[in-house]
């Protein structure tokens, strides 16, 4: 097992080994205490990476790993301990978990690990590292998707703002699970099969000064025939567009026009324009329309524009009006529907403003506020021991929120008649499963002093066994399948639990037997 762990995990492992407790059967749970972003839910992610790490852990640690641990641990440690570490693997570990992409709630174990005490202990940091950020960024992406609505395309473009290449790749992968459509990150596209998209930068446009710099400038019609001087054709269309828009052609920046022509000659079937390098209304918009109409005359169709500054919602409406006017005046029906993309430090607040003001935005590029999760930098997942040697464990603390719930558990989601989940229920593993239509007496966390009666219309067991006998034992879904599951899981939530601001708290409960065990252990401690 490779040492992706905190040093104290190995120190504690030595303590268990010295005491002869290292093979005692144990169980631990991974969960978070508070819902992120002041919402009610999270998306569980990172499971596949965790399971693959465990699969790699079937192999014994390298001699280099053991030698390094020997160099950083006290010299008084028995050599036989390092010999034991060299034989360590995950062959006796069992992992049960929610399917990746599932909606998960605070205090409910997303993942449970069973195995020898020493191994279960050593896996803590590894699993927290692989699941914490993955779940956080997937949840952040899901919030952006809920705000944008189902029809607006979302592109993740945080590579240059992420916390290093590892953070960037994770952000691309897990924002896709959370509902983004594509990424600008080429390596993420290669590794994970995520659709890759891009537009054009201001630097490309600023690098041109005049049409004389455009080489080549000729483009053959799409249907075939002699090449046409696209630059000359665009200049003639610029005059017609400016007459329609009642703006002088002299105000349109010639370097910008040259950049658009050069890009159009290079990518005639994928021409798109960045409109705000200079003045959108007097330069970017008429220059783009001129080149797009010149392309249309040759049988090609522009694919979109992007805005990166200013009042994005208002500008999108003005641009849509110009596109519609050009489409009607020049009898080009598709022109009025040219997609409009926006970027520029987009946040949740930005999307709320777009929705409040109304917009004509078709695609939104989001970077910093997606990949860095500035509203909450960590999900705060924890990994707690719940049973050792058949005896349930309970962590007692003056902070009630940090108390753990003892014992190995089965987790159920209870649904109402409308098909919405209304409660998650934790039961002891040996308890009979609750049945649909059966009245249940349960204790809701936060008000354990009273019994609550509920009658679920549907009961769903949430945990599946994914890892047993040293290997993944259930086929892992593809990334698109996880993404689809996440959207289905989110759509099942009631509007009260799905809303992003001041949502209705989602109740999590325990059975009477589990509550009784909790009381007995607390009193005994």
C-alpha positions as CSV (number, residue, x, y, z in Angstrom):
1,X,0.0,0.0,0.0
2,X,1.6,3.3,-1.2
3,X,2.2,5.9,1.6
4,X,-0.4,8.5,0.5
5,X,-1.1,9.0,4.2
6,X,-0.4,11.3,7.1
7,X,2.6,10.3,9.2
8,X,0.5,9.8,12.3
9,X,-1.5,7.0,10.5
10,X,1.7,4.9,10.4
11,X,2.6,5.8,13.9
12,X,-0.8,4.6,15.1
13,X,-0.4,1.5,12.9
14,X,2.8,0.7,14.8
15,X,0.9,1.1,18.1
16,X,-1.7,-1.4,17.0
17,X,1.0,-3.8,15.8
18,X,2.9,-3.6,19.0
19,X,-0.3,-4.3,21.0
20,X,-1.2,-7.2,18.8
21,X,-4.4,-5.6,17.7
22,X,-3.5,-4.9,14.1
23,X,-5.7,-7.7,12.7
24,X,-8.7,-7.0,14.9
25,X,-11.8,-6.6,12.6
26,X,-12.8,-3.0,12.4
27,X,-15.1,-0.7,10.5
28,X,-15.0,3.1,9.7
29,X,-17.3,5.5,8.0
30,X,-16.7,8.5,5.8
31,X,-19.2,11.4,6.0
32,X,-19.4,15.2,6.3
33,X,-20.9,17.0,9.2
34,X,-22.5,20.1,7.5
35,X,-24.0,20.6,4.0
36,X,-21.7,22.7,1.8
37,X,-22.4,26.2,0.5
38,X,-25.3,26.7,3.0
39,X,-27.4,24.3,0.9
40,X,-28.9,21.0,1.9
41,X,-27.1,18.5,-0.2
42,X,-23.8,17.4,-1.7
43,X,-22.9,15.1,-4.6
44,X,-20.8,12.2,-3.6
45,X,-17.8,11.8,-5.9
46,X,-14.3,10.3,-6.0
47,X,-15.5,6.8,-5.3
48,X,-14.0,5.3,-8.4
49,X,-10.6,6.8,-7.7
50,X,-10.7,5.5,-4.2
51,X,-11.6,2.0,-5.3
52,X,-8.9,2.0,-8.0
53,X,-6.4,3.1,-5.3
54,X,-7.5,0.2,-3.2
55,X,-7.1,-2.2,-6.1
56,X,-3.6,-0.9,-6.6
57,X,-3.1,-1.5,-2.8
58,X,-3.5,-5.3,-3.5
59,X,0.2,-5.1,-4.4
60,X,2.7,-5.1,-1.7
61,X,4.5,-1.8,-1.0
62,X,7.7,-1.2,-2.8
63,X,10.9,-1.6,-0.9
64,X,11.5,2.1,-1.6
65,X,8.2,3.0,0.2
66,X,9.2,0.9,3.2
67,X,12.7,2.3,3.3
68,X,11.4,5.8,3.2
69,X,9.0,5.1,6.1
70,X,11.9,3.7,8.0
71,X,13.8,7.0,7.5
72,X,11.1,9.2,8.8
73,X,9.9,7.1,11.8
74,X,11.7,6.9,15.1
75,X,14.8,4.7,15.1
76,X,13.4,2.7,18.0
77,X,10.7,1.1,15.9
78,X,11.1,-2.7,15.7
79,X,12.5,-3.9,12.3
80,X,9.8,-6.6,12.2
81,X,7.2,-3.9,11.8
82,X,8.7,-2.8,8.6
83,X,8.9,-6.4,7.5
84,X,5.1,-6.6,8.2
85,X,4.4,-3.4,6.3
86,X,6.2,-4.9,3.2
87,X,3.5,-7.6,3.1
88,X,0.5,-5.3,3.7
89,X,-2.3,-5.1,1.1
90,X,-6.1,-4.5,0.9
91,X,-7.0,-8.2,0.3
92,X,-9.2,-8.3,3.4
93,X,-10.9,-4.9,2.9
94,X,-14.6,-4.5,2.1
95,X,-16.0,-1.2,0.9
96,X,-19.7,-0.3,0.7
97,X,-20.8,3.0,-0.6
98,X,-23.4,5.2,-2.4
99,X,-23.2,4.9,-6.2
100,X,-20.9,7.8,-7.3
101,X,-22.9,10.9,-8.3
102,X,-25.6,10.3,-5.7
103,X,-27.0,13.1,-3.6
104,X,-25.6,12.8,-0.1
105,X,-26.7,14.5,3.1
106,X,-24.8,15.6,6.2
107,X,-24.0,12.9,8.8
108,X,-25.0,10.1,6.4
109,X,-22.0,7.7,5.6
110,X,-21.1,8.0,1.9
111,X,-18.7,5.2,2.3
112,X,-18.0,2.4,4.9
113,X,-14.8,0.4,5.2
114,X,-14.3,-2.9,6.9
115,X,-11.1,-4.9,7.4
116,X,-8.2,-5.4,9.8
117,X,-7.8,-2.4,12.2
118,X,-4.4,-1.4,11.0
119,X,-5.4,-1.4,7.3
120,X,-8.7,0.4,8.0
121,X,-6.7,3.1,9.9
122,X,-4.1,3.5,7.1
123,X,-6.8,4.1,4.5
124,X,-8.2,7.2,6.2
125,X,-6.2,10.0,4.7
126,X,-6.1,8.4,1.3
127,X,-9.9,8.1,1.0
128,X,-10.4,11.6,2.4
129,X,-8.0,13.1,-0.1
130,X,-9.7,11.4,-3.0
131,X,-13.3,12.1,-2.0
132,X,-13.3,15.5,-0.2
133,X,-12.4,17.8,-3.1
134,X,-14.1,15.6,-5.7
135,X,-17.4,15.8,-3.9
136,X,-17.0,19.5,-3.2
137,X,-16.4,20.6,-6.8
138,X,-19.1,18.2,-8.1
139,X,-21.5,19.9,-5.7
140,X,-20.3,23.3,-6.7
141,X,-20.8,22.4,-10.4
142,X,-24.3,21.1,-9.6
143,X,-25.3,24.4,-8.0
144,X,-24.2,26.2,-11.2
145,X,-26.2,23.8,-13.3
146,X,-29.3,24.3,-11.2
147,X,-28.9,28.1,-11.5
148,X,-28.2,28.0,-15.2
149,X,-31.1,25.7,-16.0
150,X,-31.1,22.6,-18.2
151,X,-30.7,24.3,-21.6
152,X,-27.7,26.6,-21.1
153,X,-24.4,25.0,-22.0
154,X,-21.8,25.2,-19.3
155,X,-18.0,25.0,-20.1
156,X,-15.5,24.5,-17.3
157,X,-12.4,26.7,-18.0
158,X,-10.5,26.8,-14.7
159,X,-7.3,25.2,-15.7
160,X,-5.2,28.4,-15.4
161,X,-6.8,29.2,-12.0
162,X,-6.8,25.8,-10.3
163,X,-4.6,24.7,-7.5
164,X,-2.0,23.0,-9.7
165,X,-2.4,20.4,-12.5
166,X,-3.9,17.8,-10.2
167,X,-6.5,20.2,-8.9
168,X,-7.2,21.3,-12.5
169,X,-7.8,17.7,-13.8
170,X,-10.0,16.9,-10.8
171,X,-12.0,20.0,-11.3
172,X,-12.6,19.2,-15.0
173,X,-13.6,15.6,-14.2
174,X,-15.9,16.3,-11.3
175,X,-17.5,19.5,-12.7
176,X,-18.5,17.3,-15.6
177,X,-20.2,14.9,-13.1
178,X,-21.9,17.9,-11.5
179,X,-23.5,18.9,-14.8
180,X,-21.1,20.8,-16.9
181,X,-21.2,20.0,-20.6
182,X,-17.5,20.4,-21.6
183,X,-14.1,21.6,-20.5
184,X,-11.3,23.8,-22.0
185,X,-8.7,21.4,-20.5
186,X,-7.3,19.3,-23.3
187,X,-5.6,16.8,-21.0
188,X,-8.8,16.2,-19.1
189,X,-10.5,15.5,-22.5
190,X,-7.8,13.0,-23.4
191,X,-7.8,11.2,-20.0
192,X,-11.5,11.2,-19.2
193,X,-13.3,11.5,-22.5
194,X,-14.9,14.8,-21.6
195,X,-16.0,17.0,-24.6
196,X,-13.4,19.8,-25.1
197,X,-14.4,23.2,-26.3
198,X,-12.7,26.6,-26.8
199,X,-13.3,30.0,-28.4
200,X,-10.7,32.6,-29.2
201,X,-8.6,35.0,-27.0
202,X,-8.1,38.7,-27.1
203,X,-4.4,38.2,-27.8
204,X,-5.2,36.7,-31.2
205,X,-7.3,39.7,-32.2
206,X,-4.8,42.2,-30.8
207,X,-2.0,40.6,-32.8
208,X,-3.5,42.0,-36.1
209,X,-3.3,45.6,-37.2
210,X,-4.7,45.6,-40.7
211,X,-6.1,43.4,-43.5
212,X,-2.8,43.4,-45.3
213,X,-1.5,41.0,-42.6
214,X,-4.1,38.3,-43.4
215,X,-2.4,35.4,-45.2
216,X,-3.9,33.4,-46.8
217,X,-7.1,35.4,-47.5
218,X,-8.8,33.3,-50.1
219,X,-11.4,30.6,-49.3
220,X,-13.2,28.3,-51.8
221,X,-17.0,28.1,-51.5
222,X,-18.1,25.1,-49.5
223,X,-19.9,23.6,-52.5
224,X,-16.7,23.9,-54.5
225,X,-15.4,26.3,-57.1
226,X,-12.7,29.0,-57.4
227,X,-11.3,30.5,-54.2
228,X,-12.7,33.9,-53.2
229,X,-10.9,36.8,-51.5
230,X,-12.7,36.6,-48.1
231,X,-11.1,39.8,-46.8
232,X,-12.5,41.8,-49.8
233,X,-15.9,40.1,-49.4
234,X,-16.0,41.0,-45.7
235,X,-15.2,44.6,-46.4
236,X,-18.1,44.9,-48.7
237,X,-20.4,43.2,-46.2
238,X,-19.1,45.6,-43.4
239,X,-20.5,48.5,-45.3
240,X,-23.9,46.9,-45.6
241,X,-24.0,45.9,-42.0
242,X,-22.9,49.4,-40.8
243,X,-25.6,50.9,-43.0
244,X,-28.2,48.7,-41.3
245,X,-26.9,49.4,-37.8
246,X,-26.4,53.1,-38.5
247,X,-22.8,53.1,-37.4
248,X,-19.9,54.4,-39.4
249,X,-17.5,51.7,-40.9
250,X,-14.6,53.8,-39.9
251,X,-15.3,53.0,-36.2
252,X,-14.8,49.3,-36.8
253,X,-11.2,48.3,-35.9
254,X,-9.4,47.1,-38.9
255,X,-7.1,44.8,-36.9
256,X,-10.1,43.1,-35.4
257,X,-11.6,42.6,-38.8
258,X,-8.3,41.1,-40.0
259,X,-8.2,38.7,-37.1
260,X,-11.8,37.6,-37.7
261,X,-11.1,37.1,-41.4
262,X,-7.9,35.1,-40.6
263,X,-9.7,32.9,-38.2
264,X,-12.6,32.4,-40.6
265,X,-10.2,31.4,-43.4
266,X,-8.5,28.9,-41.0
267,X,-11.8,27.6,-39.5
268,X,-14.6,28.3,-42.0
269,X,-16.9,25.7,-40.5
270,X,-16.1,26.7,-36.9
271,X,-15.9,30.5,-37.1
272,X,-16.6,32.3,-33.8
273,X,-15.8,35.8,-32.7
274,X,-14.7,37.4,-29.4
275,X,-16.6,40.8,-29.6
276,X,-15.2,42.9,-26.7
277,X,-11.5,43.4,-27.5
278,X,-12.5,47.0,-28.6
279,X,-16.0,48.4,-28.7
280,X,-18.7,45.7,-29.0
281,X,-21.4,47.8,-30.6
282,X,-19.2,49.9,-33.0
283,X,-16.5,47.4,-33.8
284,X,-16.8,43.8,-32.6
285,X,-20.4,43.2,-33.6
286,X,-20.3,44.8,-37.1
287,X,-17.0,43.1,-37.8
288,X,-18.3,39.7,-36.8
289,X,-21.5,40.1,-38.7
290,X,-19.6,41.2,-41.8
291,X,-17.3,38.1,-41.7
292,X,-20.1,35.7,-40.8
293,X,-22.3,37.0,-43.7
294,X,-19.3,36.7,-46.1
295,X,-18.9,33.1,-45.0
296,X,-22.6,32.5,-45.5
297,X,-22.3,33.8,-49.0
298,X,-19.7,31.0,-49.6
299,X,-21.9,28.4,-47.9
300,X,-20.5,28.4,-44.4
301,X,-22.2,29.1,-41.1
302,X,-20.7,30.8,-38.0
303,X,-21.0,28.9,-34.8
304,X,-21.0,31.7,-32.2
305,X,-19.7,34.7,-30.3
306,X,-18.3,35.3,-26.9
307,X,-18.4,38.3,-24.5
308,X,-15.8,38.7,-21.7
309,X,-16.6,42.0,-20.1
310,X,-19.3,44.5,-19.4
311,X,-23.0,44.0,-18.6
312,X,-23.2,40.5,-20.1
313,X,-27.0,40.0,-19.8
314,X,-27.8,43.4,-21.4
315,X,-25.2,43.0,-24.1
316,X,-26.5,39.6,-25.0
317,X,-30.0,41.0,-25.6
318,X,-28.6,43.8,-27.7
319,X,-26.5,41.4,-29.7
320,X,-29.4,39.0,-30.2
321,X,-31.4,42.0,-31.6
322,X,-28.6,42.8,-34.1
323,X,-28.4,39.1,-35.2
324,X,-32.2,39.0,-35.7
325,X,-32.1,42.3,-37.6
326,X,-29.3,41.1,-39.9
327,X,-31.0,37.7,-40.4
328,X,-34.3,39.4,-41.4
329,X,-32.8,42.2,-43.5
330,X,-30.3,40.0,-45.4
331,X,-32.7,37.0,-45.5
332,X,-30.4,34.6,-43.5
333,X,-32.8,32.8,-41.2
334,X,-30.2,31.1,-39.0
335,X,-28.4,34.3,-38.3
336,X,-30.8,35.3,-35.5
337,X,-30.0,32.1,-33.5
338,X,-26.2,32.4,-33.5
339,X,-25.2,31.1,-30.0
340,X,-23.9,33.7,-27.5
341,X,-21.3,32.7,-24.9
342,X,-20.1,34.7,-22.0
343,X,-17.3,34.5,-19.5
344,X,-15.6,36.9,-17.0
345,X,-15.3,35.7,-13.4
346,X,-18.8,34.2,-13.5
347,X,-20.2,33.3,-10.0
348,X,-23.5,32.1,-8.6
349,X,-24.4,35.7,-8.2
350,X,-23.8,36.3,-11.9
351,X,-26.2,33.5,-12.9
352,X,-28.8,34.9,-10.5
353,X,-28.5,38.3,-12.1
354,X,-28.8,36.8,-15.6
355,X,-32.0,35.0,-14.6
356,X,-33.4,38.1,-12.8
357,X,-32.7,40.5,-15.7
358,X,-33.3,38.1,-18.5
359,X,-30.7,37.3,-21.2
360,X,-30.0,35.7,-24.5
361,X,-27.0,33.8,-23.3
362,X,-26.6,30.2,-24.7
363,X,-23.3,29.2,-23.2
364,X,-21.4,30.2,-20.0
365,X,-17.7,29.7,-19.3
366,X,-16.9,29.4,-15.6
367,X,-13.4,29.1,-14.1
368,X,-12.2,30.6,-10.8
369,X,-15.5,30.4,-8.9
370,X,-16.0,26.8,-10.0
371,X,-12.6,25.1,-9.5
372,X,-11.4,27.0,-6.4
373,X,-14.8,26.8,-4.6
374,X,-14.3,30.2,-2.9
375,X,-17.6,30.1,-1.0
376,X,-16.4,26.9,0.8
377,X,-12.8,25.7,0.3
378,X,-13.4,22.2,1.8
379,X,-16.3,19.9,2.3
380,X,-14.9,18.8,5.6
381,X,-15.4,15.0,5.2
382,X,-14.2,13.0,8.2
383,X,-13.5,9.3,8.6
384,X,-14.4,7.8,11.9
385,X,-14.1,4.3,13.5
386,X,-17.5,2.9,14.4
387,X,-16.7,-0.7,15.4
388,X,-13.6,-2.7,16.6
389,X,-13.6,-6.5,17.4
390,X,-17.4,-6.6,17.2
391,X,-17.8,-3.8,19.7
392,X,-19.4,-0.5,18.5
393,X,-17.3,2.6,19.1
394,X,-18.6,6.1,20.0
395,X,-16.7,9.3,20.0
396,X,-17.9,11.6,22.8
397,X,-17.1,15.2,22.8
398,X,-18.5,18.5,24.3
399,X,-19.3,19.5,20.7
400,X,-22.5,17.5,20.0
401,X,-22.0,17.9,16.3
402,X,-18.7,15.9,16.5
403,X,-20.2,12.9,18.3
404,X,-20.3,9.8,16.1
405,X,-23.0,7.3,15.6
406,X,-21.8,3.8,16.6
407,X,-21.9,0.5,14.9
408,X,-22.0,-0.9,11.4
409,X,-25.0,0.4,9.6
410,X,-27.4,0.0,6.7
411,X,-28.6,3.2,5.1
412,X,-32.0,3.7,3.5
413,X,-33.6,6.6,1.7
414,X,-37.3,7.1,2.3
415,X,-39.6,8.5,-0.5
416,X,-43.0,10.2,-0.3
417,X,-45.9,9.6,-2.6
418,X,-44.7,12.3,-5.0
419,X,-41.4,10.4,-5.5
420,X,-39.3,12.8,-3.5
421,X,-36.9,11.6,-0.8
422,X,-38.0,13.0,2.5
423,X,-35.6,11.3,4.9
424,X,-32.4,9.2,5.1
425,X,-32.5,6.5,7.8
426,X,-29.6,4.8,9.5
427,X,-30.2,1.3,11.0
428,X,-27.9,-1.3,12.5
429,X,-26.7,-3.7,9.9
430,X,-28.4,-6.7,11.5
431,X,-31.8,-5.0,11.6
432,X,-34.6,-6.0,9.2
433,X,-35.0,-3.6,6.3
434,X,-37.9,-1.2,6.6
435,X,-40.8,-1.8,4.2
436,X,-42.7,0.6,2.0
437,X,-46.1,1.4,3.5
438,X,-45.0,0.4,7.0
439,X,-45.1,2.9,9.8
440,X,-41.6,3.4,11.3
441,X,-40.8,4.9,14.7
442,X,-37.5,6.8,14.3
443,X,-35.4,9.4,16.0
444,X,-34.4,12.4,13.9
445,X,-30.8,13.8,14.4
446,X,-31.1,17.1,16.2
447,X,-34.2,16.1,18.2
448,X,-33.3,12.6,19.4
449,X,-35.4,13.1,22.6
450,X,-38.6,12.4,20.7
451,X,-39.9,9.6,18.5
452,X,-41.2,10.5,15.1
453,X,-43.6,8.3,13.1
454,X,-43.2,8.1,9.3
455,X,-44.7,6.0,6.5
456,X,-42.5,5.8,3.4
457,X,-44.1,5.1,0.0
458,X,-40.8,3.7,-1.3
459,X,-37.6,2.5,0.5
460,X,-34.3,2.5,-1.2
461,X,-31.2,0.8,0.2
462,X,-28.3,3.2,-0.5
463,X,-25.1,1.3,0.0
464,X,-23.7,-1.2,-2.5
465,X,-20.7,-3.5,-2.0
466,X,-18.0,-2.2,-4.4
467,X,-14.8,-3.8,-3.1
468,X,-14.2,-7.2,-1.6
469,X,-11.3,-9.7,-1.3
470,X,-8.9,-7.2,-2.7
471,X,-10.7,-6.2,-5.9
472,X,-13.5,-4.1,-7.2
473,X,-16.5,-6.5,-7.3
474,X,-19.1,-4.4,-9.1
475,X,-18.6,-2.8,-12.5
476,X,-17.9,0.9,-12.2
477,X,-20.1,3.2,-14.4
478,X,-18.5,5.4,-17.0
479,X,-18.1,9.1,-16.4
480,X,-21.2,10.0,-18.6
481,X,-23.2,7.4,-16.6
482,X,-22.2,8.9,-13.3
483,X,-23.1,12.3,-14.7
484,X,-26.5,11.1,-15.7
485,X,-27.0,9.5,-12.3
486,X,-26.1,12.8,-10.6
487,X,-28.7,14.7,-12.6
488,X,-31.4,12.1,-11.9
489,X,-30.5,12.1,-8.2
490,X,-30.8,15.9,-8.1
491,X,-34.0,16.0,-10.0
492,X,-35.6,13.6,-7.5
493,X,-35.2,16.2,-4.7
494,X,-38.2,18.2,-3.7
495,X,-37.9,21.9,-4.7
496,X,-37.7,22.8,-1.0
497,X,-34.5,20.7,-0.5
498,X,-33.0,21.5,-3.9
499,X,-33.2,25.3,-3.7
500,X,-29.8,26.9,-3.1
501,X,-30.7,29.6,-0.6
502,X,-32.3,28.8,2.7
503,X,-33.4,25.3,1.7
504,X,-35.5,23.2,4.0
505,X,-33.2,21.1,6.2
506,X,-33.2,17.5,5.1
507,X,-33.9,15.2,8.0
508,X,-31.6,12.3,8.8
509,X,-32.8,9.7,11.3
510,X,-31.8,6.6,13.2
511,X,-33.9,3.6,14.2
512,X,-34.9,3.1,17.8
513,X,-32.4,0.2,18.1
514,X,-29.6,2.4,16.9
515,X,-30.6,5.2,19.2
516,X,-30.8,2.8,22.1
517,X,-27.2,1.6,21.3
518,X,-26.1,5.3,21.2
519,X,-27.6,6.0,24.6
520,X,-26.1,2.9,26.2
521,X,-22.6,3.7,24.9
522,X,-22.9,7.3,26.0
523,X,-24.0,6.4,29.5
524,X,-21.3,3.7,29.7
525,X,-18.6,6.3,28.8
